[in-house]
Amino acid sequence: MNSKDFLSYCEQTKFIEGFARLFNSTAHSDVTLYLGQNQVKLHAHYVILSARTHYFDKAKDGGFKESTTDEFHLSEHDSYALYRMMQYIYMGDYSHKKGLVLEEADEQELFMHARVYVLANYFDVDGLKGLCAAKISRCTIFQEDLDSLVESIAEIYSIRNPCFSMRQTISTKVKKDMKKLYEKKSFRKLLRQNAEFASDVIRVLMGKGNFYADPDSDSDIDSDIGSFDAGPIGSSHI
């Protein structure tokens, strides 16, 4: 790295740190979020939120009460997952630390990432979806708690067409631990209730588990992990 590139990197780092310092800060805050049923209060900034997701713009422009109060009550979502999504929006990553928002127990790591992934899909935060997919991929390799694995799979497949990378990761893990998983009532119930997941399991057992190369896949082209922008506004993932 030459001196010019180094200076550019330093300026970029300062720029990123500036957004991170504004996370949950009253400085210049023009919108307040209330996270989950616990109504955890978080100070935010429209311009930063809008750079990551169109959700808040749509709510504000749609004539909802948020357009006049500048307050969003997101009670239908999990407090922890929302807080981590907001961390990503400002910092480019989110904390794995348990008890992050409330004193009550937090989820196991794999399920935690699964919940954030589903939330990123709901709020259409593409970079966060890719980041979660990468974290889930790493976490799944070492996952020994099969009850938590089944719970996480159910969460991920609660949305339509999870990304190829996610389906590839889960199917590979399921194939590896199929005998143990099938002994679990929760896993057999999931196969009965979720046709898309059951179809993916059949595919991988038949040796057709490459979700990138199979032309018969019903899902849209997965660009989540190949192009995810894991950094804050104006940054690249390092």
Biotite code that builds the C-alpha atoms (Angstrom):
import biotite.structure as struc

atoms = struc.array([
    struc.Atom([0.000, 0.000, 0.000], chain_id="A", res_id=1, res_name="MET", atom_name="CA", element="C"),
    struc.Atom([1.527, 3.324, -1.063], chain_id="A", res_id=2, res_name="ASN", atom_name="CA", element="C"),
    struc.Atom([1.214, 6.530, 0.947], chain_id="A", res_id=3, res_name="SER", atom_name="CA", element="C"),
    struc.Atom([-1.704, 7.798, -1.145], chain_id="A", res_id=4, res_name="LYS", atom_name="CA", element="C"),
    struc.Atom([-3.676, 4.586, -0.644], chain_id="A", res_id=5, res_name="ASP", atom_name="CA", element="C"),
    struc.Atom([-2.845, 4.605, 3.062], chain_id="A", res_id=6, res_name="PHE", atom_name="CA", element="C"),
    struc.Atom([-4.156, 8.143, 3.476], chain_id="A", res_id=7, res_name="LEU", atom_name="CA", element="C"),
    struc.Atom([-7.295, 7.216, 1.566], chain_id="A", res_id=8, res_name="SER", atom_name="CA", element="C"),
    struc.Atom([-7.775, 4.204, 3.840], chain_id="A", res_id=9, res_name="TYR", atom_name="CA", element="C"),
    struc.Atom([-7.310, 6.365, 6.940], chain_id="A", res_id=10, res_name="CYS", atom_name="CA", element="C"),
    struc.Atom([-9.887, 8.864, 5.713], chain_id="A", res_id=11, res_name="GLU", atom_name="CA", element="C"),
    struc.Atom([-12.313, 6.061, 4.948], chain_id="A", res_id=12, res_name="GLN", atom_name="CA", element="C"),
    struc.Atom([-11.789, 4.611, 8.426], chain_id="A", res_id=13, res_name="THR", atom_name="CA", element="C"),
    struc.Atom([-12.516, 7.985, 10.037], chain_id="A", res_id=14, res_name="LYS", atom_name="CA", element="C"),
    struc.Atom([-15.638, 8.295, 7.883], chain_id="A", res_id=15, res_name="PHE", atom_name="CA", element="C"),
    struc.Atom([-16.869, 4.887, 9.022], chain_id="A", res_id=16, res_name="ILE", atom_name="CA", element="C"),
    struc.Atom([-16.087, 5.611, 12.667], chain_id="A", res_id=17, res_name="GLU", atom_name="CA", element="C"),
    struc.Atom([-18.178, 8.762, 12.405], chain_id="A", res_id=18, res_name="GLY", atom_name="CA", element="C"),
    struc.Atom([-21.284, 6.723, 11.622], chain_id="A", res_id=19, res_name="PHE", atom_name="CA", element="C"),
    struc.Atom([-20.477, 4.242, 14.380], chain_id="A", res_id=20, res_name="ALA", atom_name="CA", element="C"),
    struc.Atom([-20.306, 7.049, 16.945], chain_id="A", res_id=21, res_name="ARG", atom_name="CA", element="C"),
    struc.Atom([-23.837, 8.106, 15.995], chain_id="A", res_id=22, res_name="LEU", atom_name="CA", element="C"),
    struc.Atom([-25.281, 4.701, 16.859], chain_id="A", res_id=23, res_name="PHE", atom_name="CA", element="C"),
    struc.Atom([-28.011, 5.208, 19.481], chain_id="A", res_id=24, res_name="ASN", atom_name="CA", element="C"),
    struc.Atom([-26.816, 8.781, 19.966], chain_id="A", res_id=25, res_name="SER", atom_name="CA", element="C"),
    struc.Atom([-29.105, 11.738, 20.609], chain_id="A", res_id=26, res_name="THR", atom_name="CA", element="C"),
    struc.Atom([-26.731, 13.922, 18.573], chain_id="A", res_id=27, res_name="ALA", atom_name="CA", element="C"),
    struc.Atom([-28.580, 14.981, 15.394], chain_id="A", res_id=28, res_name="HIS", atom_name="CA", element="C"),
    struc.Atom([-31.172, 12.234, 16.018], chain_id="A", res_id=29, res_name="SER", atom_name="CA", element="C"),
    struc.Atom([-34.463, 12.896, 14.218], chain_id="A", res_id=30, res_name="ASP", atom_name="CA", element="C"),
    struc.Atom([-36.258, 9.579, 14.707], chain_id="A", res_id=31, res_name="VAL", atom_name="CA", element="C"),
    struc.Atom([-36.826, 7.260, 17.651], chain_id="A", res_id=32, res_name="THR", atom_name="CA", element="C"),
    struc.Atom([-37.246, 3.509, 17.351], chain_id="A", res_id=33, res_name="LEU", atom_name="CA", element="C"),
    struc.Atom([-38.916, 1.282, 19.927], chain_id="A", res_id=34, res_name="TYR", atom_name="CA", element="C"),
    struc.Atom([-37.649, -2.250, 19.490], chain_id="A", res_id=35, res_name="LEU", atom_name="CA", element="C"),
    struc.Atom([-39.752, -5.332, 20.116], chain_id="A", res_id=36, res_name="GLY", atom_name="CA", element="C"),
    struc.Atom([-42.456, -5.942, 22.664], chain_id="A", res_id=37, res_name="GLN", atom_name="CA", element="C"),
    struc.Atom([-40.086, -4.667, 25.353], chain_id="A", res_id=38, res_name="ASN", atom_name="CA", element="C"),
    struc.Atom([-40.060, -1.283, 23.559], chain_id="A", res_id=39, res_name="GLN", atom_name="CA", element="C"),
    struc.Atom([-36.291, -0.813, 23.851], chain_id="A", res_id=40, res_name="VAL", atom_name="CA", element="C"),
    struc.Atom([-35.680, 2.833, 22.937], chain_id="A", res_id=41, res_name="LYS", atom_name="CA", element="C"),
    struc.Atom([-33.074, 3.610, 20.285], chain_id="A", res_id=42, res_name="LEU", atom_name="CA", element="C"),
    struc.Atom([-32.142, 7.023, 18.839], chain_id="A", res_id=43, res_name="HIS", atom_name="CA", element="C"),
    struc.Atom([-31.632, 7.020, 15.079], chain_id="A", res_id=44, res_name="ALA", atom_name="CA", element="C"),
    struc.Atom([-31.135, 9.232, 12.025], chain_id="A", res_id=45, res_name="HIS", atom_name="CA", element="C"),
    struc.Atom([-33.338, 9.142, 8.917], chain_id="A", res_id=46, res_name="TYR", atom_name="CA", element="C"),
    struc.Atom([-30.527, 9.806, 6.469], chain_id="A", res_id=47, res_name="VAL", atom_name="CA", element="C"),
    struc.Atom([-28.527, 6.817, 7.738], chain_id="A", res_id=48, res_name="ILE", atom_name="CA", element="C"),
    struc.Atom([-31.537, 4.501, 7.881], chain_id="A", res_id=49, res_name="LEU", atom_name="CA", element="C"),
    struc.Atom([-32.592, 5.495, 4.363], chain_id="A", res_id=50, res_name="SER", atom_name="CA", element="C"),
    struc.Atom([-29.168, 4.653, 2.970], chain_id="A", res_id=51, res_name="ALA", atom_name="CA", element="C"),
    struc.Atom([-29.621, 1.019, 4.052], chain_id="A", res_id=52, res_name="ARG", atom_name="CA", element="C"),
    struc.Atom([-33.354, 0.316, 3.744], chain_id="A", res_id=53, res_name="THR", atom_name="CA", element="C"),
    struc.Atom([-36.415, 1.877, 2.105], chain_id="A", res_id=54, res_name="HIS", atom_name="CA", element="C"),
    struc.Atom([-38.685, 0.594, 4.879], chain_id="A", res_id=55, res_name="TYR", atom_name="CA", element="C"),
    struc.Atom([-38.718, 3.802, 6.909], chain_id="A", res_id=56, res_name="PHE", atom_name="CA", element="C"),
    struc.Atom([-39.144, 6.037, 3.851], chain_id="A", res_id=57, res_name="ASP", atom_name="CA", element="C"),
    struc.Atom([-42.148, 3.993, 2.722], chain_id="A", res_id=58, res_name="LYS", atom_name="CA", element="C"),
    struc.Atom([-43.728, 4.177, 6.166], chain_id="A", res_id=59, res_name="ALA", atom_name="CA", element="C"),
    struc.Atom([-43.141, 7.909, 6.401], chain_id="A", res_id=60, res_name="LYS", atom_name="CA", element="C"),
    struc.Atom([-44.362, 8.652, 2.867], chain_id="A", res_id=61, res_name="ASP", atom_name="CA", element="C"),
    struc.Atom([-47.329, 6.301, 3.163], chain_id="A", res_id=62, res_name="GLY", atom_name="CA", element="C"),
    struc.Atom([-49.319, 8.546, 5.452], chain_id="A", res_id=63, res_name="GLY", atom_name="CA", element="C"),
    struc.Atom([-48.841, 6.409, 8.548], chain_id="A", res_id=64, res_name="PHE", atom_name="CA", element="C"),
    struc.Atom([-48.646, 8.005, 11.981], chain_id="A", res_id=65, res_name="LYS", atom_name="CA", element="C"),
    struc.Atom([-44.840, 7.718, 11.861], chain_id="A", res_id=66, res_name="GLU", atom_name="CA", element="C"),
    struc.Atom([-44.849, 10.504, 9.273], chain_id="A", res_id=67, res_name="SER", atom_name="CA", element="C"),
    struc.Atom([-45.941, 12.974, 11.957], chain_id="A", res_id=68, res_name="THR", atom_name="CA", element="C"),
    struc.Atom([-44.493, 11.521, 15.159], chain_id="A", res_id=69, res_name="THR", atom_name="CA", element="C"),
    struc.Atom([-41.067, 10.388, 13.877], chain_id="A", res_id=70, res_name="ASP", atom_name="CA", element="C"),
    struc.Atom([-41.419, 7.357, 16.121], chain_id="A", res_id=71, res_name="GLU", atom_name="CA", element="C"),
    struc.Atom([-41.468, 3.739, 14.980], chain_id="A", res_id=72, res_name="PHE", atom_name="CA", element="C"),
    struc.Atom([-42.874, 1.051, 17.255], chain_id="A", res_id=73, res_name="HIS", atom_name="CA", element="C"),
    struc.Atom([-41.497, -2.209, 15.874], chain_id="A", res_id=74, res_name="LEU", atom_name="CA", element="C"),
    struc.Atom([-43.237, -4.429, 18.387], chain_id="A", res_id=75, res_name="SER", atom_name="CA", element="C"),
    struc.Atom([-43.851, -7.328, 16.000], chain_id="A", res_id=76, res_name="GLU", atom_name="CA", element="C"),
    struc.Atom([-40.126, -8.118, 15.762], chain_id="A", res_id=77, res_name="HIS", atom_name="CA", element="C"),
    struc.Atom([-37.543, -9.431, 18.225], chain_id="A", res_id=78, res_name="ASP", atom_name="CA", element="C"),
    struc.Atom([-35.715, -6.756, 20.246], chain_id="A", res_id=79, res_name="SER", atom_name="CA", element="C"),
    struc.Atom([-32.322, -8.430, 19.936], chain_id="A", res_id=80, res_name="TYR", atom_name="CA", element="C"),
    struc.Atom([-32.564, -8.975, 16.182], chain_id="A", res_id=81, res_name="ALA", atom_name="CA", element="C"),
    struc.Atom([-33.686, -5.373, 15.632], chain_id="A", res_id=82, res_name="LEU", atom_name="CA", element="C"),
    struc.Atom([-30.850, -4.024, 17.761], chain_id="A", res_id=83, res_name="TYR", atom_name="CA", element="C"),
    struc.Atom([-28.323, -6.077, 15.801], chain_id="A", res_id=84, res_name="ARG", atom_name="CA", element="C"),
    struc.Atom([-29.778, -4.903, 12.501], chain_id="A", res_id=85, res_name="MET", atom_name="CA", element="C"),
    struc.Atom([-29.368, -1.321, 13.660], chain_id="A", res_id=86, res_name="MET", atom_name="CA", element="C"),
    struc.Atom([-25.792, -2.061, 14.705], chain_id="A", res_id=87, res_name="GLN", atom_name="CA", element="C"),
    struc.Atom([-25.104, -3.272, 11.183], chain_id="A", res_id=88, res_name="TYR", atom_name="CA", element="C"),
    struc.Atom([-26.686, -0.187, 9.624], chain_id="A", res_id=89, res_name="ILE", atom_name="CA", element="C"),
    struc.Atom([-24.356, 2.082, 11.588], chain_id="A", res_id=90, res_name="TYR", atom_name="CA", element="C"),
    struc.Atom([-21.264, -0.100, 12.027], chain_id="A", res_id=91, res_name="MET", atom_name="CA", element="C"),
    struc.Atom([-21.214, -2.654, 9.223], chain_id="A", res_id=92, res_name="GLY", atom_name="CA", element="C"),
    struc.Atom([-21.384, -5.598, 11.639], chain_id="A", res_id=93, res_name="ASP", atom_name="CA", element="C"),
    struc.Atom([-23.293, -6.666, 14.718], chain_id="A", res_id=94, res_name="TYR", atom_name="CA", element="C"),
    struc.Atom([-22.348, -7.990, 18.122], chain_id="A", res_id=95, res_name="SER", atom_name="CA", element="C"),
    struc.Atom([-22.533, -11.647, 19.119], chain_id="A", res_id=96, res_name="HIS", atom_name="CA", element="C"),
    struc.Atom([-22.568, -10.635, 22.769], chain_id="A", res_id=97, res_name="LYS", atom_name="CA", element="C"),
    struc.Atom([-25.449, -12.132, 24.738], chain_id="A", res_id=98, res_name="LYS", atom_name="CA", element="C"),
    struc.Atom([-27.702, -9.985, 26.895], chain_id="A", res_id=99, res_name="GLY", atom_name="CA", element="C"),
    struc.Atom([-27.044, -7.157, 24.481], chain_id="A", res_id=100, res_name="LEU", atom_name="CA", element="C"),
    struc.Atom([-30.331, -5.320, 24.890], chain_id="A", res_id=101, res_name="VAL", atom_name="CA", element="C"),
    struc.Atom([-32.069, -6.773, 27.908], chain_id="A", res_id=102, res_name="LEU", atom_name="CA", element="C"),
    struc.Atom([-31.038, -8.690, 30.995], chain_id="A", res_id=103, res_name="GLU", atom_name="CA", element="C"),
    struc.Atom([-33.037, -11.740, 29.948], chain_id="A", res_id=104, res_name="GLU", atom_name="CA", element="C"),
    struc.Atom([-31.350, -14.619, 28.143], chain_id="A", res_id=105, res_name="ALA", atom_name="CA", element="C"),
    struc.Atom([-30.410, -14.199, 24.492], chain_id="A", res_id=106, res_name="ASP", atom_name="CA", element="C"),
    struc.Atom([-30.642, -16.889, 21.790], chain_id="A", res_id=107, res_name="GLU", atom_name="CA", element="C"),
    struc.Atom([-27.963, -19.412, 20.923], chain_id="A", res_id=108, res_name="GLN", atom_name="CA", element="C"),
    struc.Atom([-25.568, -18.116, 18.295], chain_id="A", res_id=109, res_name="GLU", atom_name="CA", element="C"),
    struc.Atom([-26.917, -19.968, 15.258], chain_id="A", res_id=110, res_name="LEU", atom_name="CA", element="C"),
    struc.Atom([-30.529, -19.043, 16.008], chain_id="A", res_id=111, res_name="PHE", atom_name="CA", element="C"),
    struc.Atom([-29.416, -15.476, 16.672], chain_id="A", res_id=112, res_name="MET", atom_name="CA", element="C"),
    struc.Atom([-27.949, -15.212, 13.151], chain_id="A", res_id=113, res_name="HIS", atom_name="CA", element="C"),
    struc.Atom([-31.046, -16.873, 11.680], chain_id="A", res_id=114, res_name="ALA", atom_name="CA", element="C"),
    struc.Atom([-33.321, -14.291, 13.289], chain_id="A", res_id=115, res_name="ARG", atom_name="CA", element="C"),
    struc.Atom([-31.198, -11.401, 12.046], chain_id="A", res_id=116, res_name="VAL", atom_name="CA", element="C"),
    struc.Atom([-31.218, -12.925, 8.544], chain_id="A", res_id=117, res_name="TYR", atom_name="CA", element="C"),
    struc.Atom([-35.020, -13.128, 8.494], chain_id="A", res_id=118, res_name="VAL", atom_name="CA", element="C"),
    struc.Atom([-35.239, -9.555, 9.742], chain_id="A", res_id=119, res_name="LEU", atom_name="CA", element="C"),
    struc.Atom([-32.773, -8.376, 7.081], chain_id="A", res_id=120, res_name="ALA", atom_name="CA", element="C"),
    struc.Atom([-35.012, -10.010, 4.494], chain_id="A", res_id=121, res_name="ASN", atom_name="CA", element="C"),
    struc.Atom([-38.105, -8.272, 5.907], chain_id="A", res_id=122, res_name="TYR", atom_name="CA", element="C"),
    struc.Atom([-36.457, -4.836, 5.919], chain_id="A", res_id=123, res_name="PHE", atom_name="CA", element="C"),
    struc.Atom([-34.641, -5.588, 2.632], chain_id="A", res_id=124, res_name="ASP", atom_name="CA", element="C"),
    struc.Atom([-31.142, -4.862, 3.936], chain_id="A", res_id=125, res_name="VAL", atom_name="CA", element="C"),
    struc.Atom([-29.203, -6.792, 1.293], chain_id="A", res_id=126, res_name="ASP", atom_name="CA", element="C"),
    struc.Atom([-25.742, -6.396, 2.775], chain_id="A", res_id=127, res_name="GLY", atom_name="CA", element="C"),
    struc.Atom([-26.933, -7.705, 6.113], chain_id="A", res_id=128, res_name="LEU", atom_name="CA", element="C"),
    struc.Atom([-28.478, -10.762, 4.469], chain_id="A", res_id=129, res_name="LYS", atom_name="CA", element="C"),
    struc.Atom([-25.125, -11.621, 2.954], chain_id="A", res_id=130, res_name="GLY", atom_name="CA", element="C"),
    struc.Atom([-23.297, -11.035, 6.221], chain_id="A", res_id=131, res_name="LEU", atom_name="CA", element="C"),
    struc.Atom([-25.745, -13.271, 8.113], chain_id="A", res_id=132, res_name="CYS", atom_name="CA", element="C"),
    struc.Atom([-25.412, -15.978, 5.472], chain_id="A", res_id=133, res_name="ALA", atom_name="CA", element="C"),
    struc.Atom([-21.637, -15.945, 5.947], chain_id="A", res_id=134, res_name="ALA", atom_name="CA", element="C"),
    struc.Atom([-21.955, -16.082, 9.743], chain_id="A", res_id=135, res_name="LYS", atom_name="CA", element="C"),
    struc.Atom([-24.501, -18.902, 9.572], chain_id="A", res_id=136, res_name="ILE", atom_name="CA", element="C"),
    struc.Atom([-22.253, -20.847, 7.216], chain_id="A", res_id=137, res_name="SER", atom_name="CA", element="C"),
    struc.Atom([-19.332, -20.642, 9.656], chain_id="A", res_id=138, res_name="ARG", atom_name="CA", element="C"),
    struc.Atom([-21.511, -21.379, 12.679], chain_id="A", res_id=139, res_name="CYS", atom_name="CA", element="C"),
    struc.Atom([-23.321, -24.358, 11.147], chain_id="A", res_id=140, res_name="THR", atom_name="CA", element="C"),
    struc.Atom([-20.089, -26.276, 10.588], chain_id="A", res_id=141, res_name="ILE", atom_name="CA", element="C"),
    struc.Atom([-19.511, -26.573, 14.334], chain_id="A", res_id=142, res_name="PHE", atom_name="CA", element="C"),
    struc.Atom([-23.156, -26.788, 15.410], chain_id="A", res_id=143, res_name="GLN", atom_name="CA", element="C"),
    struc.Atom([-23.659, -29.777, 17.705], chain_id="A", res_id=144, res_name="GLU", atom_name="CA", element="C"),
    struc.Atom([-26.949, -28.767, 19.337], chain_id="A", res_id=145, res_name="ASP", atom_name="CA", element="C"),
    struc.Atom([-29.352, -30.317, 16.846], chain_id="A", res_id=146, res_name="LEU", atom_name="CA", element="C"),
    struc.Atom([-32.433, -28.921, 18.584], chain_id="A", res_id=147, res_name="ASP", atom_name="CA", element="C"),
    struc.Atom([-31.085, -25.415, 18.024], chain_id="A", res_id=148, res_name="SER", atom_name="CA", element="C"),
    struc.Atom([-30.205, -26.370, 14.444], chain_id="A", res_id=149, res_name="LEU", atom_name="CA", element="C"),
    struc.Atom([-33.789, -27.454, 13.712], chain_id="A", res_id=150, res_name="VAL", atom_name="CA", element="C"),
    struc.Atom([-35.131, -24.279, 15.316], chain_id="A", res_id=151, res_name="GLU", atom_name="CA", element="C"),
    struc.Atom([-32.765, -22.179, 13.191], chain_id="A", res_id=152, res_name="SER", atom_name="CA", element="C"),
    struc.Atom([-33.691, -24.005, 9.989], chain_id="A", res_id=153, res_name="ILE", atom_name="CA", element="C"),
    struc.Atom([-37.382, -23.422, 10.695], chain_id="A", res_id=154, res_name="ALA", atom_name="CA", element="C"),
    struc.Atom([-36.681, -19.716, 11.206], chain_id="A", res_id=155, res_name="GLU", atom_name="CA", element="C"),
    struc.Atom([-34.701, -19.401, 7.966], chain_id="A", res_id=156, res_name="ILE", atom_name="CA", element="C"),
    struc.Atom([-37.270, -21.288, 5.898], chain_id="A", res_id=157, res_name="TYR", atom_name="CA", element="C"),
    struc.Atom([-40.077, -19.150, 7.307], chain_id="A", res_id=158, res_name="SER", atom_name="CA", element="C"),
    struc.Atom([-39.278, -16.800, 4.421], chain_id="A", res_id=159, res_name="ILE", atom_name="CA", element="C"),
    struc.Atom([-39.803, -17.737, 0.793], chain_id="A", res_id=160, res_name="ARG", atom_name="CA", element="C"),
    struc.Atom([-36.729, -18.809, -1.160], chain_id="A", res_id=161, res_name="ASN", atom_name="CA", element="C"),
    struc.Atom([-33.792, -18.384, 1.227], chain_id="A", res_id=162, res_name="PRO", atom_name="CA", element="C"),
    struc.Atom([-30.649, -17.508, -0.710], chain_id="A", res_id=163, res_name="CYS", atom_name="CA", element="C"),
    struc.Atom([-28.712, -20.269, -2.491], chain_id="A", res_id=164, res_name="PHE", atom_name="CA", element="C"),
    struc.Atom([-25.745, -19.994, -0.131], chain_id="A", res_id=165, res_name="SER", atom_name="CA", element="C"),
    struc.Atom([-28.009, -20.475, 2.882], chain_id="A", res_id=166, res_name="MET", atom_name="CA", element="C"),
    struc.Atom([-29.786, -23.470, 1.358], chain_id="A", res_id=167, res_name="ARG", atom_name="CA", element="C"),
    struc.Atom([-26.446, -24.995, 0.367], chain_id="A", res_id=168, res_name="GLN", atom_name="CA", element="C"),
    struc.Atom([-25.079, -24.624, 3.901], chain_id="A", res_id=169, res_name="THR", atom_name="CA", element="C"),
    struc.Atom([-28.160, -26.063, 5.592], chain_id="A", res_id=170, res_name="ILE", atom_name="CA", element="C"),
    struc.Atom([-28.578, -28.962, 3.162], chain_id="A", res_id=171, res_name="SER", atom_name="CA", element="C"),
    struc.Atom([-24.940, -29.991, 3.546], chain_id="A", res_id=172, res_name="THR", atom_name="CA", element="C"),
    struc.Atom([-25.283, -29.995, 7.335], chain_id="A", res_id=173, res_name="LYS", atom_name="CA", element="C"),
    struc.Atom([-28.583, -31.903, 7.204], chain_id="A", res_id=174, res_name="VAL", atom_name="CA", element="C"),
    struc.Atom([-27.085, -34.562, 4.945], chain_id="A", res_id=175, res_name="LYS", atom_name="CA", element="C"),
    struc.Atom([-24.153, -34.997, 7.331], chain_id="A", res_id=176, res_name="LYS", atom_name="CA", element="C"),
    struc.Atom([-26.368, -35.402, 10.419], chain_id="A", res_id=177, res_name="ASP", atom_name="CA", element="C"),
    struc.Atom([-29.473, -36.872, 8.782], chain_id="A", res_id=178, res_name="MET", atom_name="CA", element="C"),
    struc.Atom([-29.721, -40.009, 10.927], chain_id="A", res_id=179, res_name="LYS", atom_name="CA", element="C"),
    struc.Atom([-29.527, -38.070, 14.195], chain_id="A", res_id=180, res_name="LYS", atom_name="CA", element="C"),
    struc.Atom([-31.821, -35.337, 12.926], chain_id="A", res_id=181, res_name="LEU", atom_name="CA", element="C"),
    struc.Atom([-34.495, -37.737, 11.719], chain_id="A", res_id=182, res_name="TYR", atom_name="CA", element="C"),
    struc.Atom([-34.728, -39.192, 15.208], chain_id="A", res_id=183, res_name="GLU", atom_name="CA", element="C"),
    struc.Atom([-36.024, -35.816, 16.379], chain_id="A", res_id=184, res_name="LYS", atom_name="CA", element="C"),
    struc.Atom([-39.757, -35.211, 16.262], chain_id="A", res_id=185, res_name="LYS", atom_name="CA", element="C"),
    struc.Atom([-39.191, -31.494, 15.619], chain_id="A", res_id=186, res_name="SER", atom_name="CA", element="C"),
    struc.Atom([-37.183, -32.270, 12.469], chain_id="A", res_id=187, res_name="PHE", atom_name="CA", element="C"),
    struc.Atom([-39.791, -34.678, 11.085], chain_id="A", res_id=188, res_name="ARG", atom_name="CA", element="C"),
    struc.Atom([-42.486, -32.101, 11.833], chain_id="A", res_id=189, res_name="LYS", atom_name="CA", element="C"),
    struc.Atom([-40.504, -29.448, 9.942], chain_id="A", res_id=190, res_name="LEU", atom_name="CA", element="C"),
    struc.Atom([-40.235, -31.740, 6.913], chain_id="A", res_id=191, res_name="LEU", atom_name="CA", element="C"),
    struc.Atom([-44.015, -32.184, 6.913], chain_id="A", res_id=192, res_name="ARG", atom_name="CA", element="C"),
    struc.Atom([-44.795, -28.500, 7.389], chain_id="A", res_id=193, res_name="GLN", atom_name="CA", element="C"),
    struc.Atom([-42.265, -26.863, 5.065], chain_id="A", res_id=194, res_name="ASN", atom_name="CA", element="C"),
    struc.Atom([-42.393, -28.184, 1.518], chain_id="A", res_id=195, res_name="ALA", atom_name="CA", element="C"),
    struc.Atom([-39.511, -26.023, 0.323], chain_id="A", res_id=196, res_name="GLU", atom_name="CA", element="C"),
    struc.Atom([-37.180, -27.360, 2.990], chain_id="A", res_id=197, res_name="PHE", atom_name="CA", element="C"),
    struc.Atom([-38.331, -30.933, 2.368], chain_id="A", res_id=198, res_name="ALA", atom_name="CA", element="C"),
    struc.Atom([-37.641, -30.453, -1.345], chain_id="A", res_id=199, res_name="SER", atom_name="CA", element="C"),
    struc.Atom([-34.129, -29.194, -0.607], chain_id="A", res_id=200, res_name="ASP", atom_name="CA", element="C"),
    struc.Atom([-33.453, -32.202, 1.629], chain_id="A", res_id=201, res_name="VAL", atom_name="CA", element="C"),
    struc.Atom([-34.575, -34.582, -1.127], chain_id="A", res_id=202, res_name="ILE", atom_name="CA", element="C"),
    struc.Atom([-32.347, -32.782, -3.623], chain_id="A", res_id=203, res_name="ARG", atom_name="CA", element="C"),
    struc.Atom([-29.254, -33.099, -1.488], chain_id="A", res_id=204, res_name="VAL", atom_name="CA", element="C"),
    struc.Atom([-29.940, -36.759, -0.668], chain_id="A", res_id=205, res_name="LEU", atom_name="CA", element="C"),
    struc.Atom([-30.216, -37.446, -4.412], chain_id="A", res_id=206, res_name="MET", atom_name="CA", element="C"),
    struc.Atom([-26.856, -35.809, -4.985], chain_id="A", res_id=207, res_name="GLY", atom_name="CA", element="C"),
    struc.Atom([-28.309, -32.641, -6.532], chain_id="A", res_id=208, res_name="LYS", atom_name="CA", element="C"),
    struc.Atom([-27.494, -30.270, -3.715], chain_id="A", res_id=209, res_name="GLY", atom_name="CA", element="C"),
    struc.Atom([-25.545, -27.698, -5.736], chain_id="A", res_id=210, res_name="ASN", atom_name="CA", element="C"),
    struc.Atom([-28.029, -24.830, -5.626], chain_id="A", res_id=211, res_name="PHE", atom_name="CA", element="C"),
    struc.Atom([-25.762, -22.587, -7.701], chain_id="A", res_id=212, res_name="TYR", atom_name="CA", element="C"),
    struc.Atom([-25.289, -24.927, -10.653], chain_id="A", res_id=213, res_name="ALA", atom_name="CA", element="C"),
    struc.Atom([-28.679, -26.666, -10.870], chain_id="A", res_id=214, res_name="ASP", atom_name="CA", element="C"),
    struc.Atom([-30.695, -25.071, -13.706], chain_id="A", res_id=215, res_name="PRO", atom_name="CA", element="C"),
    struc.Atom([-33.923, -26.558, -12.324], chain_id="A", res_id=216, res_name="ASP", atom_name="CA", element="C"),
    struc.Atom([-33.813, -24.505, -9.137], chain_id="A", res_id=217, res_name="SER", atom_name="CA", element="C"),
    struc.Atom([-36.978, -22.491, -8.521], chain_id="A", res_id=218, res_name="ASP", atom_name="CA", element="C"),
    struc.Atom([-35.256, -19.735, -6.579], chain_id="A", res_id=219, res_name="SER", atom_name="CA", element="C"),
    struc.Atom([-34.153, -16.412, -7.944], chain_id="A", res_id=220, res_name="ASP", atom_name="CA", element="C"),
    struc.Atom([-30.461, -15.945, -8.603], chain_id="A", res_id=221, res_name="ILE", atom_name="CA", element="C"),
    struc.Atom([-28.692, -15.556, -5.306], chain_id="A", res_id=222, res_name="ASP", atom_name="CA", element="C"),
    struc.Atom([-26.562, -12.442, -5.118], chain_id="A", res_id=223, res_name="SER", atom_name="CA", element="C"),
    struc.Atom([-26.660, -12.044, -1.359], chain_id="A", res_id=224, res_name="ASP", atom_name="CA", element="C"),
    struc.Atom([-23.311, -13.424, -0.387], chain_id="A", res_id=225, res_name="ILE", atom_name="CA", element="C"),
    struc.Atom([-21.386, -12.743, -3.559], chain_id="A", res_id=226, res_name="GLY", atom_name="CA", element="C"),
    struc.Atom([-22.000, -9.024, -3.465], chain_id="A", res_id=227, res_name="SER", atom_name="CA", element="C"),
    struc.Atom([-22.788, -8.235, 0.131], chain_id="A", res_id=228, res_name="PHE", atom_name="CA", element="C"),
    struc.Atom([-21.709, -4.845, 1.372], chain_id="A", res_id=229, res_name="ASP", atom_name="CA", element="C"),
    struc.Atom([-20.842, -5.554, 4.983], chain_id="A", res_id=230, res_name="ALA", atom_name="CA", element="C"),
    struc.Atom([-19.596, -2.104, 5.777], chain_id="A", res_id=231, res_name="GLY", atom_name="CA", element="C"),
    struc.Atom([-21.373, 1.083, 6.750], chain_id="A", res_id=232, res_name="PRO", atom_name="CA", element="C"),
    struc.Atom([-22.329, 3.679, 4.178], chain_id="A", res_id=233, res_name="ILE", atom_name="CA", element="C"),
    struc.Atom([-19.524, 4.362, 1.758], chain_id="A", res_id=234, res_name="GLY", atom_name="CA", element="C"),
    struc.Atom([-17.280, 1.562, 3.011], chain_id="A", res_id=235, res_name="SER", atom_name="CA", element="C"),
    struc.Atom([-16.128, -1.827, 1.856], chain_id="A", res_id=236, res_name="SER", atom_name="CA", element="C"),
    struc.Atom([-15.786, -4.956, 3.976], chain_id="A", res_id=237, res_name="HIS", atom_name="CA", element="C"),
    struc.Atom([-12.287, -5.398, 5.349], chain_id="A", res_id=238, res_name="ILE", atom_name="CA", element="C"),
])
